[in-house]
Amino acid sequence: MPTTPAATFDEVQVAVADVEGWMTPGQARRLWTCARTVSAGGTIVEIGSFRGRSMIVLASAAGPGVELVAIDPHAGNDRGPQEFEGFQDQAATDLGVFRANLSAAGVADRVRHIRKFSGEALGDVASDIDLLYIDGAHRFGPALDDIRRWSAKIGPGGDLLIHDCFSSIGVTGALAMSLFFGSEFRYLGRSESMTHYRREPLGPGQRVRNAARQAAQLPWFARNVVIKALILAKLGRLTRAFGHDPATWPH
Ligand SMILES: C[S@@+](CC[C@H](N)C(=O)[O-])C[C@H]1O[C@@H](n2cnc3c(N)ncnc32)[C@H](O)[C@@H]1O
């Protein structure tokens, strides 16, 4: 395992190959590319770090002088797919593995871990954030809270990435109540379920186009909801009809 951070995207893929998590290679590429654009003195914040898979990518990509903040209470809630409550023992293990994984990837010294729920950590991170990655609780209420309160801390031109969009019902509902019709974040696209927004003021016509571009992702959302329902009904083999691997959850 490396003791210095990965210097290239190929190297970081090797570094996270055995780190448990749900980030796909395309999503890792987007994290890497966005983190590379943050200048010295800038700040990257991740909400929901689990065992460090995505934070290793962000921290390896970030240049010297960029602050990296990982917010995760490791409290046993909203741990992963269908793991909403009661996973305290596993979360204690996750915390130890998170620290060990960051050390093995050579980035432990670069990352400030705030062991709090995101809603309690707003005062621990100064504005303006340059890159915010939201991958914490995926239920509607906390997801909406993260999008509204934390995106307000992103500076002009800053990037917002959100995992499990058009995949999780809670996160997608939160998007519909916040960014779909908002005037401050332009939708740039997505890597599977990871959406990418940039903080820019939008005029009335731009808001309509922005909403339409996001609404155009809803058929893909419907596909993912059907796939999840089939997996939960133990009919995963039928998901092959959608080009899906039944051994995986859509991300
Ligand atoms: C889907 S995992 C994150 C995966 C991680 N980004 C990766 O790529 O490996 C969700 C994480 O969010 C954390 N979490 C749950 N509620 C949270 C909250 N309110 N604030 C911050 N993190 C939270 C959980 O402890 C869990 O580790």
The ligand as a MOL file (V3000), in Angstrom:
LIG
                    3D

  0  0  0     0  0            999 V3000
M  V30 BEGIN CTAB
M  V30 COUNTS 27 29 0 0 0
M  V30 BEGIN ATOM
M  V30 1 C -22.8930 6.1860 1.7500 0
M  V30 2 S -21.7800 6.3270 3.0950 0 CHG=1
M  V30 3 C -20.5570 7.4510 2.4450 0
M  V30 4 C -19.6470 6.7890 1.4410 0
M  V30 5 C -18.3780 7.5580 1.1470 0
M  V30 6 N -18.6170 8.8610 0.5740 0
M  V30 7 C -17.5210 6.7250 0.1990 0
M  V30 8 O -17.4180 7.0290 -0.9890 0
M  V30 9 O -16.9810 5.7150 0.6480 0 CHG=-1
M  V30 10 C -22.7050 7.3500 4.1710 0
M  V30 11 C -21.9460 7.8600 5.3980 0
M  V30 12 O -22.6800 9.0000 5.8770 0
M  V30 13 C -22.5390 9.0450 7.2620 0
M  V30 14 N -23.6180 9.8800 7.7810 0
M  V30 15 C -24.8760 9.5260 8.1220 0
M  V30 16 N -25.5540 10.5950 8.5620 0
M  V30 17 C -24.7100 11.6580 8.4760 0
M  V30 18 C -24.8210 13.0380 8.7770 0
M  V30 19 N -25.9570 13.5560 9.2410 0
M  V30 20 N -23.7470 13.8200 8.5790 0
M  V30 21 C -22.5890 13.3060 8.0900 0
M  V30 22 N -22.4300 12.0160 7.7790 0
M  V30 23 C -23.4740 11.2050 7.9670 0
M  V30 24 C -22.5890 7.6100 7.7050 0
M  V30 25 O -21.9700 7.4480 8.9670 0
M  V30 26 C -21.8520 6.8950 6.5630 0
M  V30 27 O -20.5090 6.6780 6.8940 0
M  V30 END ATOM
M  V30 BEGIN BOND
M  V30 1 1 1 2
M  V30 2 1 2 3
M  V30 3 1 2 10
M  V30 4 1 3 4
M  V30 5 1 4 5
M  V30 6 1 5 6
M  V30 7 1 5 7
M  V30 8 2 7 8
M  V30 9 1 7 9
M  V30 10 1 10 11
M  V30 11 1 11 12
M  V30 12 1 11 26
M  V30 13 1 12 13
M  V30 14 1 13 14
M  V30 15 1 13 24
M  V30 16 1 14 15
M  V30 17 1 14 23
M  V30 18 2 15 16
M  V30 19 1 16 17
M  V30 20 1 17 18
M  V30 21 2 17 23
M  V30 22 1 18 19
M  V30 23 2 18 20
M  V30 24 1 20 21
M  V30 25 2 21 22
M  V30 26 1 22 23
M  V30 27 1 24 25
M  V30 28 1 24 26
M  V30 29 1 26 27
M  V30 END BOND
M  V30 END CTAB
M  END
